[in-house]
Amino acid sequence: MAKKIEILGAGCPRCKQTAKVMEIAAKELGIDAVIEKVEDIEEIIKRGVIATPAVAINGKIVLSGKIPNIAEAKKILSQN
């Protein structure tokens, strides 16, 4: 079953970079993943995100307020 990776943010360059890093990390780890962007501010607030970009894996917020590097992204994906 594919992991659902959501990038929460307004679609800014930081959010786009976060999505790219998460996609690269998933590919390098051989993880089947579906990446979705959540740009609806009300939905982001409803999930309790204060700082963007944020990353959710299978509905759980695992990172907020920073762009991960590849190593951080791989660690997040491996743990969730």
VOGU-3710 file (C-alpha; in Angstrom, 3 decimals, decimal comma):
1> makkieilga> 0,000/0,000/0,000  1,314/3,428/-0,934  2,185/5,969/1,726  0,138/9,137/1,424  2,484/12,102/1,750  0,788/15,476/2,014  2,599/18,786/1,701  0,644/21,458/3,551  1,244/25,051/2,521  0,069/27,864/0,288
11> gcprckqtak> 1,973/26,651/-2,767  4,994/28,878/-2,165  8,506/27,976/-3,379  9,317/26,494/0,074  6,320/24,163/-0,201  7,290/23,137/-3,724  10,859/22,420/-2,595  9,555/20,320/0,304  7,402/18,284/-2,097  10,390/17,712/-4,382
21> vmeiaakelg> 12,644/16,600/-1,495  10,004/14,186/-0,176  9,486/12,747/-3,675  13,238/12,211/-4,184  13,613/10,605/-0,738  10,694/8,228/-1,359  12,149/7,198/-4,740  15,633/6,650/-3,293  14,177/4,470/-0,524  12,013/2,559/-2,995
31> idaviekved> 8,842/3,581/-1,137  5,571/3,531/-3,035  4,199/6,990/-2,257  1,457/9,316/-3,412  2,301/12,989/-2,905  -0,547/15,467/-2,574  -0,440/19,194/-1,999  -2,864/20,716/0,494  -3,113/24,449/-0,201  -6,466/25,228/1,465
41> ieeiikrgvi> -5,558/27,475/4,407  -8,661/26,470/6,382  -7,753/22,769/6,014  -4,159/23,491/7,086  -5,350/25,380/10,192  -7,902/22,644/10,967  -5,045/20,147/11,134  -3,250/22,290/13,723  -0,383/23,422/11,499  1,042/26,746/12,630
51> atpavaingk> 4,122/26,981/10,380  4,405/25,877/6,767  5,607/24,011/4,907  4,365/20,980/6,791  4,454/17,302/5,896  1,836/14,709/6,830  2,286/10,995/6,255  -0,909/8,956/6,217  -2,700/11,858/7,942  -0,146/12,427/10,738
61> ivlsgkipni> 1,812/15,708/10,811  5,502/14,721/10,964  7,256/17,997/10,094  6,309/21,661/10,284  7,968/24,973/9,550  11,030/23,838/7,613  12,238/22,331/4,378  13,814/18,946/5,084  17,032/17,889/3,413  17,161/14,476/1,733
71> aeakkilsqn> 18,582/12,740/4,827  15,858/14,213/7,077  13,167/13,259/4,569  14,446/9,673/4,399  14,484/9,447/8,197  10,893/10,744/8,387  9,738/8,289/5,730  11,516/5,368/7,398  9,948/6,113/10,777  6,383/6,641/9,560
//
